[in-house]
C-alpha cells in the first residue's frame, strides 16, 4: 500500500511539473530505471506489488498448502457473487483465459439432444459465444444489436416465444468491444418469468468484481469471469459460479475432456485438486488480489475507484475534444472507446508507440463500424495515473501537430 501511495504521489508531482514545461524538456518515463508500464487496458492489467510478490513461491499441485489456496479462492468467489454452497451454488475453476471458461460452460451445459442457445449480442464477445456453440455443433441463434445498443429484456422474451426449442440464453455483462454495460438482471428476470426452465449464462468477464451481480435476483445459472480483470490478478485461469442444480443436470452434455465443467467440479469437490496441472502461481496471486479487493471495500469500493478514474479520464479527454463513443445510459466505467479525430495529422500508430515509450499502454479499437481506440480505467490505477496518461496524451497530440480540441470522426 505504501508503494502504491508513493507511486501515485510521484506521478502526480510529475504531471503537475511536466505540464508547465515545453514538450522537448519533459521527462521521458521510459528513462526511469525499473519503470513498469501502466496498462490502461481491460486485462491483463496493472497489478499491485503484493500480487506480484505472491507468485514468488513454488507449491506442488497436490500439496495440502496449495489445496488450501484453491479452497480459499473458490469460497472467496462465491462470497463475492453473494452466494454460497449452502444456498446451492458452486465455483468451478478452469485453466486458461476467460474464453476457456465460456467455452467450458457452453460446451458442457447445453444438452446434446434438444438443446439450443440464444445469444443476445451487441459486440465481439457475444459473437464469440455464438461461434463457440457453432464449433461444437450446438444449435444457436443470435439476436443482433448495434454496437451502441444494449440488449433488451423484452427481446429475449420475444425470441423465447418465437422459438420454444431454446434451452439456454447467453449474454455479455460488460461488452468490452465498446465499454457497454448490459442490463443482465433485468434480462434474467424476464427470461425466468417467461420460461422458468431456460438457463441463463452470463459472461461477466470484465464486469464481475466491479459491478454488482445478484445471481438469485437475476436468475443467473452460470456466471463466468477470469482472474485478470476487476479482481486485479494475473492471467492463467477463469471460473464459473454455477447453480448446483443446473450444473448437476448437465451430466452427459460435455463435448470435450479438458473443458468438462461438471467433471472439473466433481474432482474439485472430491479431492480439492484440479484434474490436470493447475496454474499454481496465478492462484497464489489471485488469493492475494481477493484480499486486496476486500480491503478496498469489496465490489462497492472497487467500483468507486474505477468510476472516479473514468470520470477523470472523461473530463480530461473532453478538454481535448474527445468524447466517448457510447451514450451515457450504457457507458460503463471499465473501458472507453474514442473515435479517431478528423485531423489528417493524427497518426494512431505513432500515438500508440509514443505512449508506449513513456510507459503507457492503451488498446486499439475493436469496432466494426469505425476507426477508434480504447482506454481502460481498471487495474491498480489511481487518479494520478489517469492524469499522467492525459498529460502524456496531450503532449503527443501537440508533437504530431494535431489541432486541439479535435473534431472526432462520425459514423
Secondary structure as the mmCIF struct_conf table of DSSP 4:
data_model
#
loop_
_struct_conf.conf_type_id
_struct_conf.id
_struct_conf.beg_label_comp_id
_struct_conf.beg_label_asym_id
_struct_conf.beg_label_seq_id
_struct_conf.end_label_comp_id
_struct_conf.end_label_asym_id
_struct_conf.end_label_seq_id
HELX_RH_AL_P HELX_RH_AL_P1 UNK A 2 UNK A 18
TURN_TY1_P TURN_TY1_P1 UNK A 19 UNK A 20
BEND BEND1 UNK A 21 UNK A 21
HELX_RH_3T_P HELX_RH_3T_P1 UNK A 23 UNK A 25
BEND BEND2 UNK A 26 UNK A 26
HELX_LH_PP_P HELX_LH_PP_P1 UNK A 27 UNK A 28
HELX_RH_3T_P HELX_RH_3T_P2 UNK A 29 UNK A 31
BEND BEND3 UNK A 32 UNK A 32
TURN_TY1_P TURN_TY1_P2 UNK A 33 UNK A 34
HELX_LH_PP_P HELX_LH_PP_P2 UNK A 35 UNK A 37
STRN STRN1 UNK A 38 UNK A 39
BEND BEND4 UNK A 41 UNK A 44
HELX_RH_AL_P HELX_RH_AL_P2 UNK A 49 UNK A 54
TURN_TY1_P TURN_TY1_P3 UNK A 55 UNK A 55
BEND BEND5 UNK A 56 UNK A 56
TURN_TY1_P TURN_TY1_P4 UNK A 61 UNK A 62
HELX_RH_AL_P HELX_RH_AL_P3 UNK A 64 UNK A 80
TURN_TY1_P TURN_TY1_P5 UNK A 81 UNK A 82
HELX_RH_3T_P HELX_RH_3T_P3 UNK A 85 UNK A 87
TURN_TY1_P TURN_TY1_P6 UNK A 88 UNK A 88
STRN STRN2 UNK A 89 UNK A 95
BEND BEND6 UNK A 96 UNK A 96
HELX_RH_AL_P HELX_RH_AL_P4 UNK A 98 UNK A 109
BEND BEND7 UNK A 110 UNK A 110
TURN_TY1_P TURN_TY1_P7 UNK A 112 UNK A 114
STRN STRN3 UNK A 116 UNK A 121
BEND BEND8 UNK A 122 UNK A 123
HELX_RH_AL_P HELX_RH_AL_P5 UNK A 124 UNK A 135
TURN_TY1_P TURN_TY1_P8 UNK A 136 UNK A 137
STRN STRN4 UNK A 139 UNK A 144
TURN_TY1_P TURN_TY1_P9 UNK A 147 UNK A 148
HELX_RH_AL_P HELX_RH_AL_P6 UNK A 153 UNK A 162
TURN_TY1_P TURN_TY1_P10 UNK A 164 UNK A 165
STRN STRN5 UNK A 168 UNK A 172
BEND BEND9 UNK A 173 UNK A 173
STRN STRN6 UNK A 174 UNK A 175
TURN_TY1_P TURN_TY1_P11 UNK A 176 UNK A 179
STRN STRN7 UNK A 180 UNK A 181
HELX_LH_PP_P HELX_LH_PP_P3 UNK A 182 UNK A 182
HELX_RH_AL_P HELX_RH_AL_P7 UNK A 184 UNK A 194
TURN_TY1_P TURN_TY1_P12 UNK A 196 UNK A 197
BEND BEND10 UNK A 198 UNK A 198
STRN STRN8 UNK A 199 UNK A 203
TURN_TY1_P TURN_TY1_P13 UNK A 205 UNK A 207
STRN STRN9 UNK A 208 UNK A 208
TURN_TY1_P TURN_TY1_P14 UNK A 209 UNK A 210
STRN STRN10 UNK A 211 UNK A 211
TURN_TY1_P TURN_TY1_P15 UNK A 215 UNK A 219
BEND BEND11 UNK A 221 UNK A 221
STRN STRN11 UNK A 222 UNK A 226
TURN_TY1_P TURN_TY1_P16 UNK A 227 UNK A 228
BEND BEND12 UNK A 229 UNK A 229
TURN_TY1_P TURN_TY1_P17 UNK A 230 UNK A 231
BEND BEND13 UNK A 235 UNK A 236
STRN STRN12 UNK A 237 UNK A 243
HELX_RH_AL_P HELX_RH_AL_P8 UNK A 244 UNK A 248
TURN_TY1_P TURN_TY1_P18 UNK A 249 UNK A 252
BEND BEND14 UNK A 257 UNK A 257
TURN_TY1_P TURN_TY1_P19 UNK A 258 UNK A 259
HELX_RH_AL_P HELX_RH_AL_P9 UNK A 261 UNK A 271
BEND BEND15 UNK A 272 UNK A 273
BEND BEND16 UNK A 275 UNK A 276
HELX_RH_AL_P HELX_RH_AL_P10 UNK A 280 UNK A 295
TURN_TY1_P TURN_TY1_P20 UNK A 296 UNK A 297
HELX_RH_AL_P HELX_RH_AL_P11 UNK A 298 UNK A 319
TURN_TY1_P TURN_TY1_P21 UNK A 320 UNK A 321
STRN STRN13 UNK A 324 UNK A 324
BEND BEND17 UNK A 325 UNK A 326
TURN_TY1_P TURN_TY1_P22 UNK A 328 UNK A 330
STRN STRN14 UNK A 331 UNK A 331
BEND BEND18 UNK A 333 UNK A 334
STRN STRN15 UNK A 335 UNK A 339
HELX_LH_PP_P HELX_LH_PP_P4 UNK A 340 UNK A 340
STRN STRN16 UNK A 341 UNK A 341
BEND BEND19 UNK A 342 UNK A 342
TURN_TY1_P TURN_TY1_P23 UNK A 344 UNK A 345
HELX_RH_AL_P HELX_RH_AL_P12 UNK A 348 UNK A 357
TURN_TY1_P TURN_TY1_P24 UNK A 358 UNK A 359
STRN STRN17 UNK A 360 UNK A 361
STRN STRN18 UNK A 363 UNK A 364
BEND BEND20 UNK A 368 UNK A 370
STRN STRN19 UNK A 372 UNK A 376
BEND BEND21 UNK A 379 UNK A 380
HELX_RH_AL_P HELX_RH_AL_P13 UNK A 383 UNK A 400
TURN_TY1_P TURN_TY1_P25 UNK A 401 UNK A 401
BEND BEND22 UNK A 404 UNK A 405
STRN STRN20 UNK A 408 UNK A 408
#
